[in-house]
Amino acid sequence: EIFVLLNREVDLYRYSPGFPEFTVRICQRLRKYSKATKNGKYRAYSRGCIELCEKYSAEAVKARSKLNEAPKDIKRLEALKPSNAPSMNERYEASIAKEKRLEQASQPALSDAAKKRARSEAAMQKEERDDDEPKSQKSKKKKQKKEKVEVNQKDLENVGVLE
């Protein structure tokens, strides 16, 4: 999951003038991780992320050389974005949609009877747990869940800031 998040982050900030400096530390850490890990799958993920960072960095350096101002003086986040490229928010939404499609595709297909059985088993287990807990713990759990929902709702409202 960390590699998916890194790739998403790299893709979102690829048109920023400071992107090469942003990716230097990411690449250093990924190279160190790649050398240290024994798992070939994770090594391949890290190398793929490194290659993506280097590719986008090279593009950013080329585009930066055409600018009249220094990267530190530019106020716009996506100053290097071509006019035909999608905005940061559109790229974010597309990556989330792609991840959801991939997640759904990786889920095994269940028959209607199996879905019904799973729902009924989950309901029975929930009733058993509720019967075992005292009332004070139930109210605490409800408050904790409510707080978590509020925090997540605030996070979701901040997604609109990415435009």
WOBEL-V548244 format. One record per backbone hydrogen bond with DSSP energy under -1.0 kcal/mol. NH is the residue of the N-H (numbers start at 1). CO is the residue of the C=O. Records with the same first field share a line. If there is no record, write none. Layout:
NH->CO / CO
This chain:
5->1
6->2
7->3
8->4
9->5
10->6
11->7
12->8
13->9
16->13
19->16
22->18
23->19
27->23
28->24
29->25
30->26
31->27
32->28
33->29
34->30
35->31
36->32
37->33
43->39
44->40
45->41
46->42
47->43
48->44
49->45
50->46
51->47
52->48
53->49
54->50
55->51
56->52
57->53
58->54
59->55
60->56
61->57
62->58
63->59
64->60
65->61
67->64
73->70
80->15
81->78
85->82
91->87
92->88
93->89
94->90
95->91
96->92
97->93
98->94
99->95
100->96
101->97
102->98
103->99
104->100
105->101
106->102
115->111
116->112
117->113
118->114
119->115
120->116
121->117
122->118
123->119
124->120
125->121
126->122
127->123
128->124
129->125
130->126
131->127
132->128
133->129
138->134
139->135
140->136
141->137
142->138
143->139
144->140
145->141
146->142
147->143
148->144
149->145
150->146
151->147
152->148
153->149
154->150
155->151
156->152
157->153
158->154
161->158
162->159
163->160
